[in-house]
Amino acid sequence: MSRYNLDEEAAATDRELAGIISKLGVLTDEQISELLPERADQSELNRLIEAVNEAADENRKKAILSERLGTASSVVKDFALALI
């Protein structure tokens, strides 16, 4: 396991990116078309938003797993000590 716990930093990044995406989310299709007249640019924006959402989901899952592993290791340790 890594010596560094980056869960808080990952969560902060997720919140920051979610804020940016939420601002983009209030744009209408017409506004996006005005800002990005090229269809390829619009497609790239959609791919970027999907990638950010997937990364945010992965970071959330990793944080939950890390938390649960910490809890589980504590339980296993207590159980092992009780057996000794």
Secondary structure, 3 states (H helix, E strand, C coil): CCCCCCHHHHHHHHHHHHHHHHHHHCCCHHHHHHHCCCHHHHHHHHHHHHHHHHHHHHHHHHHHHHHHHHHHHHHHHHHHHHHC
